[in-house]
Amino acid sequence: MTGPVRRFRALPLRSRLALLTAVAVAVAVAAVSVACWFFTRAQMRDELDASLRNTSAPDEVLREAFDACGVRLRQPSAETANFAYVQLVLPDGRRCVAPYYPPVKVRPEDLEVLGGAAESVHDSTTDGGAEVRVHSYRTTVGGVPVTASVSRPLGEIDATLSRLALVLTALAGIGVVGAGAAGLWVARTGLKPVDRLTGAVEHVARTEDLTVRIPVEGEDEIARLSRSFNAMTAALASSRDRQARLIADAGHELRTPLTSLRTNIELLARSEETGRAIPPGDRRALLASVTAQMTELASLIGDLQELARPDAAAPGRLEVVALHEVLDTALSRARLRGPELTVSADEVRPWYVRAEPAALERALVNVLDNAVKFSEPGGTVEVSLVDGELVVRDHGPGIAPEELPHVFERFWRSPSARSLPGSGLGLSIVARTVRQAGGEVALAAAEGGGTRAVIRLPGAPTPPPAPPGSGVVPDQ
């Protein structure tokens, strides 16, 4: 059984549909034909039984049959002999057959009529083997109770049933062939959209051309499949474009620090090769520049590694994190990077969130670094954390309204910030980390100048209870 199933599954879909259609129609036609044949047979036998019940053997024929058991024999009329077979069954089981009638075998049903049954209609055979339908009833001949059997050959209806069977078989064959042809036509017509989709997929696989679109017609399953394919190719094209743009932008951003770093190192190497010492002040400046460029390059590579993960990828292990403690660490780093600034955090309340600790700290550092970078020397950066809402406000030049929709895009930098250090990836990483923690982030112009960054993270002012047996003691 497994072999035919495997061979069937190996057939093309069009052939399988045509074959299944033909088989289904064949089964239906066969069932209807068999039912029709049996119904016709039953109907014809019922009509034959009714005809036999309405037929009584003539008294002359009965006397002739009775005489056939004795001495005297008389010939029946020809028309009676051609209509039905007549014989008598005596109580002792003997049969008396009128001349020119074939003898019919006596059945128990014939004797039961003499025992009290009103009548009996049953099948029997002649001594020659021909099948007959027999109607037996009780009567008397010369005062002797006997069973009169009137029978007719079943060949009358068997011939009709044979012809009907041939007609039904021919019709069934024609129906199966027609159903197979119709199934093949339906399969070809119905699978044309699938053929187009298959061709489009093969074209994309062969040429990597993601601009291919399939025309969508109607609202059926094929139309839904076509829409899904179009959406998939559009998403793949967009992803490839973003990837190409990311590589181009990354190459551009890496080229600047690498070029500067190479220039400074070549100056130092040339000084060593020629023996012409660089003044101590200039040497210290060169080394500080090399250190800064290495730091910028390392930061940029870290940002690129963070963004290399797809947006849909699962974040790292989420933990219950004390946001206020992470903020304290980020504030310490911000104060080191902007020693000439005042970074105040007058209102910081406890707040616990579920997030990836390292990513969350990097996001807060990026927000604070952004505020420090755009603040004027001697300026102030104000930070607050109340009920899960972190607000970082600087007093720098601010962001133009037309630039606000782009601040979280990768590598995007405002024209006024392109001369400052940075890669344009910091706020993109912030937005991604906050979304993965279930929060939201927004930048807006602050009243009186500057920028106001707001991060909202779901959580609670107290840590959740530790699972039993974990050994973790919540903060008091």
C-alpha positions as CSV (number, residue, x, y, z in Angstrom):
1,M,0.0,0.0,0.0
2,T,2.9,2.3,0.7
3,G,4.3,1.9,-2.8
4,P,1.2,3.1,-4.6
5,V,0.8,6.0,-2.2
6,R,4.4,7.1,-2.7
7,R,4.0,6.9,-6.5
8,F,0.8,8.9,-6.3
9,R,2.4,11.6,-4.2
10,A,5.3,11.7,-6.7
11,L,2.9,12.7,-9.5
12,P,2.5,16.4,-10.4
13,L,-0.3,18.3,-8.6
14,R,-2.2,18.7,-11.9
15,S,-2.2,14.9,-12.5
16,R,-3.2,14.2,-8.9
17,L,-6.1,16.5,-9.2
18,A,-7.3,15.0,-12.5
19,L,-6.9,11.5,-11.1
20,L,-8.7,12.2,-7.9
21,T,-11.6,13.9,-9.9
22,A,-11.8,10.9,-12.1
23,V,-11.8,8.4,-9.2
24,A,-14.4,10.4,-7.4
25,V,-16.7,10.5,-10.4
26,A,-16.1,6.8,-11.1
27,V,-17.1,5.9,-7.5
28,A,-20.2,8.1,-7.8
29,V,-21.2,6.8,-11.2
30,A,-20.6,3.2,-10.1
31,A,-22.7,3.7,-6.9
32,V,-25.5,5.2,-8.9
33,S,-25.3,2.5,-11.6
34,V,-25.4,-0.3,-9.1
35,A,-28.2,1.3,-7.2
36,C,-30.1,1.8,-10.4
37,W,-29.6,-1.8,-11.5
38,F,-30.8,-3.2,-8.2
39,F,-33.8,-0.8,-8.1
40,T,-34.8,-1.8,-11.6
41,R,-34.3,-5.5,-10.8
42,A,-36.5,-5.2,-7.7
43,Q,-39.1,-3.2,-9.6
44,M,-39.3,-5.7,-12.5
45,R,-39.5,-8.7,-10.1
46,D,-42.3,-6.9,-8.2
47,E,-44.1,-6.4,-11.5
48,L,-43.5,-10.1,-12.4
49,D,-44.8,-11.2,-9.0
50,A,-47.9,-9.0,-9.4
51,S,-48.5,-10.5,-12.9
52,L,-48.2,-14.0,-11.4
53,R,-50.6,-13.3,-8.6
54,N,-53.1,-12.0,-11.1
55,T,-52.7,-15.2,-13.2
56,S,-54.6,-18.3,-12.3
57,A,-54.2,-21.6,-14.1
58,P,-57.2,-22.5,-16.3
59,D,-59.3,-25.4,-15.0
60,E,-58.7,-27.2,-18.2
61,V,-54.9,-27.0,-17.6
62,L,-55.3,-28.1,-14.0
63,R,-57.3,-31.2,-15.0
64,E,-54.7,-32.0,-17.7
65,A,-52.0,-31.7,-15.1
66,F,-53.9,-33.9,-12.7
67,D,-54.5,-36.4,-15.5
68,A,-50.8,-36.4,-16.2
69,C,-50.3,-38.2,-12.9
70,G,-52.8,-40.9,-14.1
71,V,-53.5,-42.4,-17.4
72,R,-55.4,-39.9,-19.5
73,L,-53.4,-37.1,-21.2
74,R,-54.9,-34.1,-23.0
75,Q,-53.0,-31.3,-24.7
76,P,-53.4,-27.8,-23.4
77,S,-54.1,-24.8,-25.5
78,A,-51.1,-23.3,-27.3
79,E,-51.7,-19.7,-25.9
80,T,-51.7,-21.0,-22.3
81,A,-48.5,-22.9,-22.8
82,N,-46.8,-19.8,-24.2
83,F,-47.8,-17.6,-21.3
84,A,-46.7,-19.5,-18.1
85,Y,-45.7,-22.9,-16.8
86,V,-48.3,-24.8,-14.8
87,Q,-47.9,-27.8,-12.5
88,L,-49.7,-29.3,-9.5
89,V,-48.0,-30.3,-6.3
90,L,-49.8,-33.1,-4.4
91,P,-49.7,-33.4,-0.6
92,D,-47.1,-36.2,-0.9
93,G,-44.8,-33.9,-2.8
94,R,-45.3,-35.4,-6.2
95,R,-45.7,-33.0,-9.0
96,C,-48.2,-33.2,-11.9
97,V,-47.0,-31.4,-15.0
98,A,-49.3,-30.6,-17.8
99,P,-48.1,-31.5,-21.3
100,Y,-45.7,-29.1,-23.1
101,Y,-44.7,-27.5,-19.7
102,P,-41.2,-27.9,-18.4
103,P,-41.2,-29.5,-14.9
104,V,-40.3,-27.1,-12.1
105,K,-38.6,-28.3,-9.0
106,V,-40.8,-28.4,-5.9
107,R,-39.7,-26.1,-3.1
108,P,-40.7,-26.3,0.6
109,E,-42.7,-23.1,0.0
110,D,-45.0,-25.1,-2.3
111,L,-45.7,-27.7,0.4
112,E,-46.3,-24.9,3.0
113,V,-49.2,-23.7,0.9
114,L,-51.0,-27.0,1.5
115,G,-50.1,-26.7,5.2
116,G,-52.1,-23.5,5.5
117,A,-50.1,-20.7,3.9
118,A,-52.3,-18.4,1.7
119,E,-49.8,-18.3,-1.1
120,S,-46.1,-18.1,-1.9
121,V,-44.0,-16.3,-4.5
122,H,-40.5,-17.6,-4.7
123,D,-37.6,-18.5,-7.1
124,S,-37.1,-22.0,-8.4
125,T,-35.6,-23.8,-11.4
126,T,-36.7,-26.1,-14.1
127,D,-35.2,-29.6,-14.4
128,G,-33.2,-28.1,-17.2
129,G,-31.7,-25.4,-14.9
130,A,-33.6,-22.4,-16.2
131,E,-34.5,-20.0,-13.4
132,V,-38.2,-19.2,-12.9
133,R,-40.4,-17.2,-10.6
134,V,-43.1,-19.3,-9.1
135,H,-46.5,-18.3,-7.7
136,S,-48.0,-21.1,-5.6
137,Y,-51.6,-21.1,-4.3
138,R,-54.0,-23.6,-2.9
139,T,-56.9,-25.0,-5.0
140,T,-58.9,-28.2,-5.5
141,V,-59.1,-30.3,-8.5
142,G,-61.9,-32.9,-8.5
143,G,-62.3,-32.4,-4.7
144,V,-58.6,-33.1,-4.1
145,P,-56.6,-30.2,-2.4
146,V,-53.5,-29.4,-4.3
147,T,-51.0,-26.6,-4.8
148,A,-51.2,-25.0,-8.2
149,S,-47.8,-23.5,-9.3
150,V,-47.8,-20.9,-12.0
151,S,-44.3,-19.9,-13.0
152,R,-42.6,-17.7,-15.6
153,P,-39.0,-17.7,-16.7
154,L,-36.8,-15.0,-15.2
155,G,-35.0,-14.8,-18.5
156,E,-37.6,-12.3,-19.5
157,I,-36.2,-9.7,-17.1
158,D,-32.6,-11.0,-17.0
159,A,-32.2,-10.0,-20.6
160,T,-33.5,-6.6,-19.9
161,L,-31.2,-6.3,-16.8
162,S,-28.2,-7.4,-18.9
163,R,-28.9,-4.8,-21.5
164,L,-29.3,-2.2,-18.7
165,A,-26.0,-3.3,-17.1
166,L,-24.3,-2.8,-20.4
167,V,-25.8,0.6,-20.9
168,L,-24.9,1.7,-17.3
169,T,-21.3,0.3,-17.8
170,A,-20.9,2.3,-21.0
171,L,-22.3,5.4,-19.4
172,A,-20.0,4.9,-16.4
173,G,-17.0,4.5,-18.7
174,I,-17.9,7.6,-20.6
175,G,-18.5,9.5,-17.3
176,V,-15.1,8.5,-16.0
177,V,-13.3,9.5,-19.1
178,G,-15.2,12.8,-19.2
179,A,-14.5,13.4,-15.6
180,G,-10.8,12.8,-16.1
181,A,-10.8,15.2,-19.0
182,A,-12.8,17.7,-17.0
183,G,-10.6,17.3,-14.0
184,L,-7.5,17.8,-16.1
185,W,-9.0,21.0,-17.6
186,V,-10.1,22.2,-14.2
187,A,-6.7,21.5,-12.7
188,R,-4.9,23.3,-15.6
189,T,-7.3,26.3,-15.3
190,G,-7.3,26.4,-11.5
191,L,-3.5,26.0,-11.2
192,K,-2.6,28.8,-13.7
193,P,-2.1,31.3,-10.9
194,V,0.0,28.7,-9.1
195,D,2.1,28.3,-12.3
196,R,2.6,32.1,-12.4
197,L,3.6,32.1,-8.7
198,T,6.0,29.1,-9.3
199,G,7.5,31.0,-12.3
200,A,8.0,34.1,-10.2
201,V,9.6,32.2,-7.3
202,E,11.9,30.4,-9.8
203,H,12.8,33.7,-11.4
204,V,13.6,35.3,-8.0
205,A,15.7,32.3,-7.0
206,R,17.6,32.4,-10.3
207,T,18.1,36.1,-10.7
208,E,17.6,37.5,-7.1
209,D,15.3,40.1,-8.7
210,L,13.1,41.1,-5.8
211,T,11.1,43.6,-7.9
212,V,8.9,40.9,-9.3
213,R,5.2,41.3,-8.4
214,I,2.3,38.9,-9.2
215,P,-1.0,40.4,-10.3
216,V,-3.7,39.8,-7.6
217,E,-7.2,38.9,-8.8
218,G,-10.1,38.2,-6.6
219,E,-10.2,37.3,-2.9
220,D,-9.6,33.5,-3.0
221,E,-6.8,31.5,-1.5
222,I,-4.6,32.0,-4.7
223,A,-5.1,35.8,-4.3
224,R,-4.1,35.6,-0.7
225,L,-1.0,33.6,-1.6
226,S,-0.1,36.1,-4.3
227,R,-0.5,39.0,-1.8
228,S,1.7,37.1,0.7
229,F,4.4,36.5,-2.0
230,N,4.3,40.2,-3.0
231,A,4.6,41.3,0.6
232,M,7.5,38.8,1.2
233,T,9.4,40.1,-1.8
234,A,8.8,43.7,-0.8
235,A,10.1,42.9,2.7
236,L,13.1,41.1,1.3
237,A,13.9,44.0,-1.0
238,S,13.5,46.5,1.8
239,S,15.8,44.3,4.0
240,R,18.4,44.1,1.3
241,D,18.3,47.8,0.7
242,R,18.7,48.5,4.4
243,Q,21.6,46.0,4.5
244,A,23.3,47.7,1.6
245,R,22.7,51.1,3.1
246,L,24.0,49.9,6.5
247,I,27.2,48.6,4.8
248,A,27.7,51.8,2.9
249,D,27.1,54.0,5.9
250,A,29.3,51.8,8.1
251,G,32.1,52.0,5.5
252,H,31.7,55.8,5.4
253,E,31.7,56.1,9.2
254,L,34.7,53.8,9.6
255,R,36.7,55.6,6.9
256,T,36.9,58.9,8.8
257,P,38.5,57.6,12.1
258,L,40.6,55.1,10.2
259,T,42.0,57.8,7.9
260,S,42.7,60.2,10.8
261,L,44.3,57.3,12.8
262,R,46.4,56.3,9.8
263,T,47.7,59.9,9.3
264,N,48.6,60.3,13.0
265,I,50.4,56.9,13.1
266,E,52.3,57.7,9.9
267,L,53.5,61.0,11.4
268,L,54.7,59.2,14.5
269,A,56.4,56.5,12.4
270,R,58.1,59.0,10.1
271,S,59.4,60.8,13.1
272,E,61.0,57.6,14.3
273,E,62.4,56.7,10.9
274,T,64.0,60.1,10.1
275,G,65.1,60.8,13.7
276,R,63.4,64.2,13.6
277,A,61.7,64.4,17.0
278,I,58.3,65.8,17.2
279,P,58.0,68.6,19.8
280,P,56.7,67.1,23.1
281,G,53.5,69.1,23.1
282,D,52.7,68.0,19.5
283,R,53.6,64.4,20.3
284,R,51.2,64.4,23.3
285,A,48.5,65.9,21.1
286,L,49.1,63.2,18.5
287,L,48.9,60.4,21.0
288,A,45.8,61.8,22.6
289,S,44.2,62.0,19.1
290,V,45.2,58.4,18.4
291,T,43.6,57.3,21.7
292,A,40.4,59.2,21.0
293,Q,40.2,57.8,17.5
294,M,40.7,54.3,18.8
295,T,38.0,54.8,21.4
296,E,35.7,56.2,18.8
297,L,36.5,53.3,16.5
298,A,35.8,50.7,19.2
299,S,32.5,52.4,20.1
300,L,31.5,52.4,16.5
301,I,32.3,48.7,16.1
302,G,30.3,48.0,19.2
303,D,27.4,49.9,17.9
304,L,27.6,48.0,14.6
305,Q,27.7,44.7,16.4
306,E,24.6,45.7,18.4
307,L,22.8,46.6,15.2
308,A,23.9,43.5,13.4
309,R,21.2,41.6,15.2
310,P,17.8,41.6,13.4
311,D,15.1,43.6,15.0
312,A,13.0,40.5,15.2
313,A,15.7,38.5,17.0
314,A,15.1,37.6,20.6
315,P,16.9,39.9,23.1
316,G,19.4,38.5,25.6
317,R,18.3,37.1,28.9
318,L,15.8,39.4,30.5
319,E,16.2,40.1,34.2
320,V,14.6,42.3,36.9
321,V,16.8,45.4,36.8
322,A,16.8,48.3,39.2
323,L,16.5,51.2,36.7
324,H,17.6,53.8,39.3
325,E,20.8,51.9,39.9
326,V,21.6,51.6,36.2
327,L,20.9,55.3,35.9
328,D,23.4,56.1,38.7
329,T,26.1,54.2,36.8
330,A,25.3,56.0,33.6
331,L,25.3,59.4,35.4
332,S,28.8,58.7,36.7
333,R,30.1,58.0,33.2
334,A,28.3,61.1,31.8
335,R,29.9,63.3,34.4
336,L,33.4,61.9,33.5
337,R,32.7,62.7,29.8
338,G,31.5,66.2,30.6
339,P,33.5,67.5,33.6
340,E,32.7,71.1,32.7
341,L,29.0,70.4,32.8
342,T,26.6,70.2,35.7
343,V,24.6,66.9,35.5
344,S,21.9,67.1,38.2
345,A,19.6,64.2,39.2
346,D,17.5,65.8,42.0
347,E,14.5,63.4,41.7
348,V,15.3,59.8,41.1
349,R,12.9,57.3,42.6
350,P,13.3,53.5,42.6
351,W,11.9,51.7,39.6
352,Y,12.3,48.0,38.6
353,V,12.0,46.8,35.1
354,R,12.5,43.6,33.1
355,A,15.3,44.2,30.6
356,E,18.7,43.1,29.4
357,P,21.0,44.8,31.9
358,A,24.0,45.5,29.6
359,A,21.8,46.8,26.8
360,L,19.7,48.9,29.1
361,E,22.9,50.5,30.6
362,R,24.2,51.2,27.1
363,A,20.9,52.9,26.1
364,L,21.0,55.2,29.1
365,V,24.6,56.1,28.5
366,N,23.8,56.9,24.9
367,V,21.0,59.2,25.9
368,L,23.1,61.0,28.5
369,D,26.1,61.2,26.1
370,N,23.9,62.8,23.6
371,A,22.8,65.4,26.1
372,V,26.4,66.1,27.2
373,K,27.7,66.3,23.6
374,F,25.2,69.0,22.6
375,S,25.4,71.1,25.8
376,E,27.4,74.3,26.0
377,P,30.4,74.4,28.3
378,G,29.3,75.2,31.8
379,G,25.7,74.2,30.9
380,T,23.4,71.9,32.9
381,V,21.8,68.5,32.1
382,E,18.8,67.8,34.2
383,V,17.8,64.2,34.9
384,S,14.7,62.8,36.7
385,L,13.2,59.3,37.2
386,V,9.6,59.3,38.5
387,D,7.2,56.3,38.2
388,G,9.1,54.7,35.3
389,E,9.5,57.9,33.3
390,L,13.1,58.9,32.7
391,V,13.5,62.5,31.5
392,V,16.9,63.9,30.3
393,R,16.8,67.6,29.4
394,D,19.7,69.6,28.1
395,H,20.1,73.3,27.2
396,G,21.9,72.9,23.9
397,P,20.9,74.2,20.5
398,G,17.9,71.7,20.3
399,I,16.6,69.8,17.3
400,A,14.7,71.4,14.4
401,P,11.1,70.2,14.1
402,E,11.7,68.8,10.6
403,E,14.6,66.7,11.9
404,L,12.7,65.0,14.8
405,P,11.1,62.2,12.7
406,H,14.7,61.1,11.7
407,V,16.5,61.1,15.0
408,F,16.1,57.3,15.7
409,E,17.2,56.3,12.2
410,R,20.5,54.4,11.8
411,F,23.5,56.7,10.9
412,W,21.3,59.7,10.7
413,R,22.9,62.9,12.0
414,S,21.7,66.4,11.8
415,P,23.7,68.9,9.8
416,S,24.8,70.8,12.9
417,A,26.1,67.5,14.5
418,R,28.2,66.2,11.6
419,S,31.3,68.0,12.8
420,L,31.0,66.4,16.3
421,P,32.2,62.9,17.2
422,G,29.8,60.1,16.9
423,S,28.3,57.6,14.4
424,G,24.6,58.4,14.4
425,L,23.9,55.0,15.9
426,G,23.4,55.9,19.6
427,L,19.7,56.9,19.5
428,S,18.9,54.0,17.1
429,I,20.3,51.6,19.8
430,V,18.3,53.4,22.5
431,A,15.0,53.0,20.5
432,R,15.7,49.3,19.9
433,T,16.5,48.5,23.5
434,V,13.5,50.4,24.9
435,R,11.2,48.6,22.5
436,Q,12.5,45.2,23.5
437,A,11.9,46.1,27.1
438,G,8.3,47.0,26.2
439,G,8.7,50.8,26.6
440,E,8.8,53.8,24.4
441,V,11.1,56.7,23.8
442,A,10.6,60.2,22.3
443,L,12.6,63.4,21.7
444,A,11.1,66.8,21.7
445,A,12.2,70.4,21.8
446,A,12.2,71.7,25.4
447,E,10.8,75.0,26.5
448,G,13.4,77.7,26.7
449,G,15.7,75.8,24.3
450,G,17.5,72.5,24.3
451,T,16.1,68.9,23.9
452,R,14.0,66.8,26.2
453,A,14.3,63.0,25.9
454,V,11.7,60.9,27.6
455,I,11.9,57.1,28.2
456,R,9.0,55.2,29.6
457,L,9.5,51.6,30.8
458,P,6.9,49.4,32.4
459,G,7.7,48.2,35.8
460,A,7.1,48.7,39.5
461,P,8.6,50.8,42.4
462,T,9.4,47.6,44.3
463,P,11.1,44.4,43.0
464,P,8.9,41.4,42.5
465,P,9.2,38.5,45.0
466,A,12.0,36.1,44.3
467,P,10.9,32.5,43.2
468,P,10.9,30.0,46.1
469,G,14.2,28.3,46.6
470,S,16.1,30.8,44.4
471,G,18.2,32.1,47.3
472,V,17.7,35.7,46.1
473,V,16.8,38.2,48.8
474,P,14.9,41.3,47.5
475,D,16.3,44.8,48.2
476,Q,14.9,46.3,51.4
